[in-house]
Amino acid sequence: MASTQDMEHHQMTLNSPGPLGSENSGIQPDTQITDPQGRQPQLICVEVTVLRAHNVPHIKHRFGGKTRFYVTIAYQTTKKKTEGVQIEGQTVQWDQKLDAFKFFVLPPSSSLTLSLYAKSLARSDILIGKYEIPVEPQINVPFVLSNGDGQAGQSTEAVTLYLTISVSMNEARPILPTDLVVTQAPLDPCTCILSACTLCVSVLSRLAF
């Protein structure tokens, strides 16, 4: 898990949400959402700080040099993305806070998609793995992960990704402040358990270009 120092160092405050790549331009949540059952939409605000990943697989680069890795978090068409960072040993260190973003959901709410990629200069970036994070608080509820894109090879190494995520409902009370720990293992089907403070995720890794 992330250390107490990590948690204290990455205290999150609400930023003005903006589209990917634009920190200053505001983005308005979808105010036209309707529901035939008469349910009231809830405004959700998400803040994420991506810390680091350990035991990241080494991926051979066709043009030499070290491969860069990045993390995305998305809800439907809204996506936030870290910078691409080179691997050092088997660790990638981002320490990057993403812009907060807002959206409306109908209860029961949908989920956020967290993904880890390796950048490729020759073709589309390689999806290492991804999983769905419920935006409402859940304890000990398993959910199924999807794997990488199947382009050659599978990992036998366990990859651990550390990040902090805060999800607030109606811009008032926080409902899911947590330190996420993602553990990667060669299991199929892939499932994970969300506890009060830790999310343990099993995924398959895709290695080579």
N, C-alpha and C positions, 0 to 999 in steps of 0.2 A: 504494500500500500504506500501511497505517497506519505512522506514524513510530515510531522507537525510543522516543520519549517516550510515545506512546500505549501501546505494549506494556508499558513499565515502569510507567506510571500505572495500568494495569488488570491488575495481578497478581491472579490468582484463587485464592481459598481455598474449601475445601468448606464449604457451608452445609447446615444441616439441611433436607432437601427437604420441601416442603409443597405442597398443592394451590394452584391459581391463585387469587391474591388473599389467601392466608393464609400468611404467612412463618413463623409459629411452630408451626403444627400439622404434625406429622410425617406422611409418607405412606409406607406399607409397599409394597415392590415385590411383584409377583404371585409368590407362592411356590408356586402350584399348577400352574405350567407343566410340561407333560409332552411327551414326543416318542416316537412308536411306534418310531423307529429307535434309540432309546437314547442320543441325543446329550444331553450335559450342558448345561443352560442357563447362560448367563454373565450376571453382574450388571454392568450398565453405569451409570456415573455421568456426567452431562453438565453442564458449566458454560459459560455464554455471557455475554459482555459485548458489548452492541450499542453501537458508537461513533457513527457518523454516516453520512449518505448525501449524495452530491453529484449535481447535475444532476437533481434530483427534478422531475417535471413539475408545472406549475401546473394546478390543478383548480379550476374555478369553483364557488363555493359558492352554493347557492340563496338562502341567508339572509344573504349577505355575510360578511365576515371571512375569516380564513385557515384553510384546511383543516389538520387535524391528521393526522399519519401515525404508524403504530405497526408494530412487527415482532413476529411470533409464531414460536416454535419448538415443534414438537409431535412426540410419538410416540404413535400410536394416539389414546387418549382423554386423554392427559396433555398439557397445553399451558401454556406460559409466554408472557407478553405484556409488552411495554414499555408505558410511559405514552404517551399521544397527545401529540405535540409539533408545534407550528406550524412551517411552513416559513419560513425567512428567506432571501430571494433564491431560490436553488435548492438550499439546503442544509438538512437536518434534523439536529439534533445531539441525540442521546440521552444518551450516556455513562452508560449504565445497565446494571448487572449484574443478571441474572435469578437467581432462586433455583435452586440445583442440584436436579436430580431424578434418580431412579434407576428402572431397570426391568430385567427379565430378557429376554434374547433367546436364540434358538437359532442356533448357527452353521450356515451363514453368516448373519450378523446382518442385521437390517432397516435402515431408514434413518430419519433425522429430516427433518421438513418445515419449511423456513424460508420465511416468507411476509411480504410487505410490503403493508400496507393503507392506504387513505385513509378517514378516518372520514366518515360521512354522517349528517346529522340527519334526513333525510327518508325514508331507506330503509336497506337493508343496506349495510354498509361495502363499499367498492370494493377488490377484490383487484387490486393492481398486477402482482404476479407471485410465483411460488413455485418452489422446487426442492427436490430430495431430496439429503440429505447422508448418505452411508454412514457407519455408526458404526465400521466397521473401517478401518484404513489402506489407502488405495489410491493408486497413482501412475499418472498418465496413462491413466486409465480414463474414457471418456466415458459420460455418462448423460443421459437425455432430460428436459427440463423441460416442465412444463405452464404454460400462459399464464394471463392474467387472465380475468375473467368475461365479457369480450366486450361490455361495456356502452359502446358508442360510442367511436370514435376509436382511433388507435394512435400511439405515440410514435416520433419520429425522433431523440430525444435519448438519449444513453448515460447510464444511472444507475449510480453506483458506491456500493455499500454496504460499509462497513468494520465488522468485528466480530472478536472473538477467541472461539475455541471450544476447550474441552478435554474430551476423552472418555477416561474411565478404565475399564478392564476389571477386574472383580472387586475394585474399590476398591484396586487396587495400582498397577501401572505405567501411566503415561499412554500412550495409543496414538495420539492424534491432536491434539497441540497445534498450532494453526495460526492464521494471520491470513487471514481470508477476504476476498477482493475479488470482488464481484459486478458484472460489467459487462453492461449492458443494451443490446441492439441489435435492430433489426427483422429477425430471421432466423427462418425456419421450414423444417424443424423446428429446435428449439432444443437445443443440446447444450453440454456444458461439459467441461473437462479439470481434474482434480484433481492438482496437483503437490505436492511435499513441503511447500511453505509457502504456496501461493496457489491459490485456487479461482476460476477465471474462468468466469462464467456468462453466457450469452446468453438474454435473455427478451424477450417482447413486453410493452409497457405499455398499459394501458387508462386513458384520460384523464378523461372528463367524466362528470358525473352525468346 
